[in-house]
Amino acid sequence: MKVTIVGCGNVGMAISHAMLLSEIPDEIVLLNRTKERAIGEAIDLQDAVTFSSKWIHVRGGDIPDAADSDLVIMTLSDKPKEPLLDRNDMAALNLPIMKTWIPPLAKACPKAVFVMVSNPVDIMTWVAWKLSGLPSRQFIGTGTLIDSARWRMLLSLELNIHPQDIRAYIFGEHGTTQFPATSIAVTGGQKIDDSPRHEELFQKASVAAFEIYNRKGSTTFGISGATMKIAESVLRDNNRTLPVSVVIDDLYGVSDVCLSVPVIVGRGGVERMLSPKLSDQEVGKFQASAEHVRAVIDSLGPFF
């Protein structure tokens, strides 16, 4: 298995180290806007292979070195000058990055699954798919996987139940219009009450990233874990059910936009999109989220 990670910042390297520790790939390729940084990070990671039970080849290079990768993880992003209030403010900043990197990567790795981490992840996942010319199933954004994990963790502390036993998903945008699908949230087959307290916990989970970002400059370990969950399901063909950002095609009255819904993730990327029965209010929120994301995409103007 060959994995290419694009971007050697804090997030990219946290993912790279986690990937090495997973001992799943045979080869890891690091790419960066500054090639020397990619090479230096690769040498450092290769040293860590000495302490691994699997002999993994790590190297830094250029896009041709990524050829025939099974998985491409995109973390490149420009850093905003001011503290973030809305991830969508980064759309215009990161569009040129996608235009530069995605077409040649898609040409070099036509069978790869692309995992998009760069924000705003819903817009960048949609843009990358459009720029690539590849099937939509090959593009997965981390989306609300991390938000759902935060919400489940807070619910688990409140209910005194292990978070892995809680089935609760956040739908829609990885941003201000996301919402908890409380109508389908369950544990042990029992519905989790739609109480004001659980709504409060959702609100806390939804702003956690901004607290982290404004205190330390980036979210790192949580998003690395979310990315690895997607990567493992692809590389090991685990067929895990994950709430991730994918191209929506006629779901809840929405099409041609990327939003998070539960999907089956496996070797081919999006193996199957699920469509649990939401309440009428939740369907309305999903449609409103789609309109919000579409407005951001339209604000970028034509980019082909």
C-alpha positions in Angstrom: 0.0 0.0 0.0 1.3 3.4 -0.9 0.1 6.6 0.8 0.9 10.2 -0.2 0.4 13.0 2.3 0.4 16.5 0.9 1.4 19.2 3.4 4.1 19.0 6.0 2.6 21.3 8.6 1.4 20.3 12.1 -1.6 18.4 10.8 0.2 16.7 7.9 3.0 15.5 10.1 0.7 14.3 12.9 -1.1 12.3 10.3 2.2 11.1 8.8 3.5 9.9 12.2 0.1 8.2 13.0 0.3 6.5 9.6 3.7 5.2 10.3 2.7 3.9 13.7 -0.3 2.1 12.2 2.1 0.0 10.1 -0.5 -0.3 7.3 1.3 1.2 4.3 4.5 -0.1 2.7 5.4 3.3 1.4 4.7 6.9 2.6 5.5 9.9 0.3 5.5 13.4 1.7 4.9 16.4 -0.6 5.0 20.0 0.4 5.2 23.4 -1.3 8.8 23.5 0.0 10.4 20.3 -1.2 13.3 20.5 1.2 10.8 20.5 4.2 9.2 17.3 2.8 12.6 15.6 2.4 13.7 16.7 5.9 10.5 15.4 7.5 10.8 12.2 5.5 14.3 11.6 6.8 13.1 12.2 10.4 10.2 9.8 9.9 12.4 7.2 8.4 14.5 7.2 11.5 11.4 6.3 13.5 10.9 3.2 11.2 13.9 1.6 13.1 11.6 1.2 16.1 8.7 -0.2 14.1 8.1 -3.9 13.4 7.3 -3.2 9.8 9.9 -1.9 7.3 8.2 1.2 5.7 9.8 3.3 3.1 9.4 7.0 3.7 10.5 9.7 1.2 9.9 13.3 0.3 9.6 14.4 -3.3 7.5 15.9 -6.0 4.1 14.9 -7.5 5.6 12.2 -9.9 6.8 10.4 -6.7 3.2 10.0 -5.7 2.3 8.0 -8.8 0.0 5.1 -8.3 -0.7 5.9 -4.6 -3.6 4.0 -3.1 -4.5 7.0 -0.8 -3.8 10.7 -1.1 -4.3 12.9 2.0 -4.6 16.6 1.3 -3.7 18.9 4.2 -2.1 21.9 2.5 -3.6 25.2 3.6 -2.8 28.9 3.8 -2.8 30.3 7.3 -5.2 33.1 7.8 -3.8 36.4 9.2 -6.6 36.8 11.7 -8.2 34.4 14.2 -10.9 32.3 12.5 -14.6 33.0 13.1 -15.8 30.9 10.2 -13.8 28.2 8.3 -15.4 29.4 5.0 -13.3 32.5 5.2 -10.4 30.2 4.0 -12.2 29.2 0.8 -10.6 31.9 -1.4 -7.2 31.3 0.3 -7.1 27.6 -0.4 -8.7 27.5 -3.9 -5.4 28.3 -5.6 -3.8 25.5 -3.7 -6.4 23.0 -5.1 -6.0 24.4 -8.6 -2.3 23.8 -8.5 -2.1 20.4 -6.8 -5.3 18.4 -7.5 -5.2 18.1 -11.4 -1.6 16.7 -11.5 -2.2 14.5 -8.5 -5.3 13.1 -10.0 -3.4 12.3 -13.2 -0.6 10.6 -11.3 -3.0 8.7 -9.0 -6.1 8.0 -11.0 -7.2 5.1 -8.7 -6.4 6.7 -5.4 -9.0 7.7 -2.8 -8.4 11.3 -1.9 -9.0 12.3 1.8 -9.5 16.0 2.1 -8.5 17.7 5.3 -7.9 21.3 4.1 -10.5 23.7 5.2 -13.2 24.7 4.5 -13.4 20.9 4.0 -16.8 20.7 2.4 -16.0 23.3 -0.3 -12.4 22.0 -0.8 -13.7 18.4 -1.2 -16.2 19.6 -3.9 -13.6 21.7 -5.6 -11.1 18.9 -5.6 -13.6 16.5 -7.1 -14.5 18.9 -9.8 -10.9 19.7 -10.7 -9.9 16.0 -10.8 -12.2 14.6 -13.4 -12.4 11.4 -11.2 -15.5 9.7 -9.8 -17.0 11.4 -6.8 -16.7 8.2 -4.7 -13.0 8.7 -4.6 -13.3 12.0 -2.6 -13.9 12.0 1.1 -13.6 15.0 3.3 -13.1 14.6 7.1 -16.2 16.6 7.5 -18.2 16.2 10.8 -16.4 13.0 11.8 -14.4 15.0 14.3 -17.5 17.0 15.4 -19.5 13.8 15.9 -16.6 12.3 17.9 -16.5 15.4 20.2 -20.3 15.2 20.7 -20.2 11.5 21.4 -17.4 12.0 24.0 -19.4 14.7 25.8 -22.5 12.5 25.7 -20.6 9.6 27.0 -19.4 11.6 30.0 -22.9 12.8 30.6 -24.5 9.4 30.3 -21.6 7.4 31.8 -21.5 5.2 28.7 -18.5 4.4 26.6 -18.4 6.7 23.5 -18.0 3.8 21.1 -21.3 2.5 22.3 -23.1 5.7 21.3 -24.4 6.0 17.8 -24.8 9.8 17.3 -24.0 11.7 14.2 -23.7 15.4 13.3 -24.9 16.1 9.7 -24.3 18.8 7.2 -21.5 21.3 7.0 -18.3 21.1 9.0 -19.1 24.6 10.2 -21.8 26.9 11.5 -24.8 25.1 9.8 -24.0 21.6 11.1 -26.7 20.0 13.3 -27.1 16.9 15.5 -29.4 14.2 14.1 -30.9 13.6 17.5 -33.9 11.8 16.0 -31.6 8.8 15.2 -29.2 9.0 18.1 -29.2 5.8 20.1 -27.2 3.7 22.5 -27.9 0.0 22.9 -31.0 0.4 20.7 -32.4 3.0 23.1 -33.0 6.5 21.8 -31.0 9.3 23.3 -33.4 11.9 24.5 -33.5 15.2 22.6 -33.0 17.2 25.7 -31.8 20.8 26.2 -28.8 19.5 27.9 -27.8 17.3 24.9 -28.3 20.4 22.7 -26.0 22.3 25.0 -23.3 19.5 24.6 -23.7 19.7 20.9 -23.1 23.5 20.9 -20.0 22.9 23.0 -18.7 20.3 20.6 -19.4 22.5 17.6 -17.1 25.3 18.8 -14.3 23.2 20.3 -12.1 23.6 17.2 -12.1 27.4 17.4 -11.1 27.2 21.1 -8.2 24.9 20.2 -7.2 27.0 17.2 -7.3 30.3 19.0 -5.3 28.9 21.9 -2.6 26.9 20.0 -2.8 27.9 16.3 -4.2 24.7 14.9 -6.1 21.6 15.7 -3.8 18.6 15.4 -4.4 15.4 17.2 -8.1 15.1 17.0 -8.2 15.7 13.2 -5.2 13.3 12.8 -7.3 10.6 14.5 -10.3 11.3 12.4 -8.2 11.2 9.2 -6.6 7.9 10.3 -10.0 6.4 10.9 -10.9 7.1 7.3 -7.5 6.0 6.0 -7.7 2.7 7.9 -11.2 1.9 6.5 -9.9 2.5 3.0 -6.6 0.7 3.2 -7.9 -2.2 5.1 -11.3 -2.3 3.3 -13.0 -2.2 6.7 -16.4 -0.8 5.4 -16.8 1.4 8.4 -19.9 3.6 8.8 -18.5 7.2 9.2 -20.1 10.6 9.0 -17.8 12.3 6.4 -18.2 14.9 3.7 -19.0 13.4 0.3 -20.7 14.5 -2.9 -24.4 14.5 -2.3 -26.6 13.2 -5.1 -30.4 13.5 -4.6 -30.4 13.0 -0.8 -33.0 14.8 1.3 -33.7 17.0 -1.8 -30.0 18.0 -2.1 -27.5 17.4 -4.9 -24.1 18.6 -6.2 -22.6 19.8 -3.0 -20.4 18.1 -0.3 -21.9 17.6 3.1 -21.5 15.1 5.9 -23.8 12.1 6.1 -23.1 8.5 7.3 -21.5 6.5 4.5 -19.8 3.2 4.2 -16.1 3.8 3.6 -14.0 1.0 2.1 -11.3 0.3 -0.5 -13.1 2.1 -3.3 -13.8 5.2 -1.1 -17.5 5.8 -0.7 -18.9 2.3 -1.0 -22.5 3.2 -0.1 -24.3 6.3 1.1 -26.8 5.8 3.9 -30.1 7.7 4.1 -31.5 7.3 7.6 -34.9 8.7 8.2 -34.5 12.2 9.6 -37.2 14.4 11.1 -38.8 17.0 8.9 -37.0 19.7 11.0 -33.6 17.9 10.4 -34.2 17.6 6.7 -34.9 21.4 6.6 -31.6 22.0 8.4 -29.8 19.7 6.0 -31.2 21.7 3.0 -30.3 25.0 4.7 -26.7 23.7 5.2 -26.5 22.8 1.6 -27.7 26.2 0.5 -25.0 27.8 2.8 -22.2 25.7 1.4 -23.4 26.2 -2.2 -23.4 30.0 -1.6 -19.7 29.9 -0.6 -18.9 27.8 -3.7 -20.7 30.3 -5.9 -18.9 33.2 -4.3 -15.6 31.7 -5.6 -16.7 32.3 -9.2 -15.7 30.1 -12.2 -12.5 28.3 -11.5 -12.0 26.0 -14.5 
